[in-house]
Amino acid sequence: MIETIKLADVPEWEGIYAFYDRDPRSAACAYVGETTNLRRRLRQHLVLRNSSVATGTSVAGLRVDLIRFVQWWDHDDFDSEDKRLAAELVAFDVLDPTLRSRAGIREVAMELSQRKAFRRKMHAVFEGGPSGRLQVQGLTDLAAEIADLRQRVAELEDQLRAER
């Protein structure tokens, strides 16, 4: 599994992703989506904030500034758009997000998502753990990191003065 705090380390592959406001092991899922390029889509949501769910142009929205974790899943089937869209529908059932990304659902994806063999396979994917996780740093995290760095610099400066 890929674990990172840098968006640049997120792969550019197809996938299903989920947003959480705290550690996913103890938090409810806030949002589930699918994409052809995970890094680009997360950048659109978290940095550019120009996705419909982040801009407030949809009926329900997402407070992107509260997102602290993103998990994603990869599978060979996600190369196929219909299978990826069907997998997203199964992910809705497994992860039970507060907000779901689908407006119009393709009939082919809906039918595939109802097939028992496909559902079993996708349940195993989503219940088996994510392929990766991004920890999104908020202002509080960054402030603590800056305070820690200041303390370490001060200690190093004291050490250098003592050596002179």
C-alpha positions as CSV (number, residue, x, y, z in Angstrom):
1,M,0.0,0.0,0.0
2,I,1.2,3.5,-0.8
3,E,1.0,5.9,2.2
4,T,1.9,9.5,1.6
5,I,1.3,13.1,2.7
6,K,2.3,14.4,-0.8
7,L,-0.2,14.6,-3.6
8,A,2.8,14.2,-6.0
9,D,3.2,10.7,-4.7
10,V,-0.4,9.7,-5.6
11,P,-0.4,7.5,-8.8
12,E,-2.0,8.7,-12.0
13,W,-4.0,5.5,-12.5
14,E,-7.7,4.7,-12.7
15,G,-9.4,4.1,-9.4
16,I,-12.1,4.5,-6.9
17,Y,-11.4,6.9,-4.0
18,A,-13.0,7.9,-0.7
19,F,-12.6,11.0,1.5
20,Y,-12.6,11.0,5.3
21,D,-12.5,13.8,7.9
22,R,-10.2,11.7,10.2
23,D,-8.5,8.3,10.2
24,P,-10.6,5.9,8.1
25,R,-10.3,3.2,10.6
26,S,-12.5,5.2,13.0
27,A,-14.4,7.5,10.7
28,A,-17.4,7.4,8.5
29,C,-16.8,7.8,4.8
30,A,-17.7,11.3,3.6
31,Y,-17.5,10.9,-0.2
32,V,-16.8,8.2,-2.9
33,G,-15.8,9.0,-6.5
34,E,-14.2,7.3,-9.5
35,T,-11.6,8.7,-11.9
36,T,-9.4,7.9,-14.9
37,N,-6.5,9.8,-13.2
38,L,-6.4,9.7,-9.5
39,R,-3.7,12.4,-8.9
40,R,-5.4,14.8,-11.3
41,R,-8.8,14.3,-9.7
42,L,-7.6,14.7,-6.2
43,R,-5.8,17.8,-7.2
44,Q,-9.1,19.1,-8.7
45,H,-10.9,18.4,-5.5
46,L,-8.3,19.4,-2.8
47,V,-6.1,22.0,-4.4
48,L,-7.9,23.7,-7.3
49,R,-11.3,23.1,-5.6
50,N,-13.1,23.3,-8.9
51,S,-15.0,20.1,-8.9
52,S,-18.8,20.5,-8.7
53,V,-18.9,18.8,-5.2
54,A,-16.2,21.3,-3.9
55,T,-17.5,24.5,-5.5
56,G,-21.0,24.4,-4.2
57,T,-22.6,24.2,-7.6
58,S,-24.3,20.9,-6.7
59,V,-27.2,20.5,-4.3
60,A,-25.0,18.9,-1.7
61,G,-21.4,19.8,-1.3
62,L,-18.2,18.8,0.4
63,R,-16.2,20.9,2.9
64,V,-12.8,20.1,1.3
65,D,-10.9,22.0,4.1
66,L,-12.1,19.3,6.5
67,I,-10.8,16.3,4.5
68,R,-7.8,14.7,6.3
69,F,-7.5,11.3,4.6
70,V,-8.1,10.0,1.1
71,Q,-8.0,6.3,0.4
72,W,-8.0,4.7,-3.1
73,W,-8.4,1.3,-4.6
74,D,-6.9,0.0,-7.8
75,H,-8.0,-3.1,-9.8
76,D,-7.4,-4.4,-13.3
77,D,-11.1,-4.0,-14.0
78,F,-10.9,-0.3,-13.5
79,D,-9.3,0.1,-16.9
80,S,-12.8,-0.4,-18.3
81,E,-15.0,2.6,-17.8
82,D,-18.2,0.5,-17.4
83,K,-16.5,-1.8,-14.8
84,R,-15.1,1.2,-12.9
85,L,-18.5,2.9,-12.8
86,A,-20.1,-0.4,-11.7
87,A,-17.4,-0.8,-9.0
88,E,-18.2,2.7,-7.8
89,L,-21.8,1.7,-7.2
90,V,-20.6,-1.3,-5.2
91,A,-18.3,1.0,-3.3
92,F,-21.3,3.1,-2.3
93,D,-22.8,0.0,-0.7
94,V,-19.6,-1.1,1.0
95,L,-18.3,2.3,2.2
96,D,-21.7,3.9,2.7
97,P,-20.5,7.5,2.0
98,T,-22.5,10.5,3.2
99,L,-22.1,12.0,-0.3
100,R,-22.0,10.1,-3.6
101,S,-20.7,11.3,-6.9
102,R,-23.2,9.9,-9.4
103,A,-25.8,12.0,-11.1
104,G,-26.7,9.9,-14.1
105,I,-25.9,6.2,-13.9
106,R,-25.2,4.3,-17.1
107,E,-27.5,1.3,-17.6
108,V,-24.6,-1.0,-18.4
109,A,-22.8,-0.1,-15.2
110,M,-26.0,-0.5,-13.2
111,E,-26.6,-4.0,-14.6
112,L,-23.0,-5.0,-14.1
113,S,-23.0,-3.7,-10.5
114,Q,-26.0,-6.1,-9.8
115,R,-24.2,-9.3,-11.0
116,K,-23.4,-11.5,-8.0
117,A,-19.9,-12.5,-9.2
118,F,-18.9,-8.9,-9.9
119,R,-20.4,-7.7,-6.5
120,R,-18.4,-10.4,-4.7
121,K,-15.2,-9.5,-6.5
122,M,-15.6,-5.8,-5.8
123,H,-16.7,-6.4,-2.1
124,A,-13.4,-8.2,-1.7
125,V,-11.5,-5.3,-3.2
126,F,-13.1,-2.7,-1.0
127,E,-13.1,-4.8,2.2
128,G,-9.6,-6.0,1.6
129,G,-8.1,-2.6,2.3
130,P,-7.0,0.3,0.1
131,S,-4.2,0.4,-2.5
132,G,-3.1,3.7,-1.0
133,R,-3.8,6.5,1.4
134,L,-3.0,10.2,1.4
135,Q,-3.0,12.1,4.6
136,V,-4.1,15.6,3.9
137,Q,-2.4,18.2,6.1
138,G,-4.6,20.9,7.5
139,L,-3.6,24.3,8.9
140,T,-3.3,22.9,12.4
141,D,-1.0,20.1,11.2
142,L,1.2,22.7,9.3
143,A,1.3,25.0,12.3
144,A,2.5,22.2,14.6
145,E,5.1,21.2,12.0
146,I,6.4,24.8,11.8
147,A,6.5,25.1,15.6
148,D,8.5,21.8,15.7
149,L,10.9,23.1,13.1
150,R,11.4,26.4,14.9
151,Q,12.2,24.5,18.1
152,R,14.7,22.2,16.3
153,V,16.4,25.2,14.6
154,A,16.7,27.0,18.0
155,E,18.3,23.9,19.5
156,L,20.8,23.7,16.7
157,E,21.6,27.4,17.0
158,D,22.2,26.9,20.8
159,Q,24.4,23.9,20.0
160,L,26.5,25.9,17.5
161,R,26.9,28.8,19.9
162,A,28.0,26.4,22.6
163,E,30.6,24.9,20.3
164,R,32.2,28.3,19.5
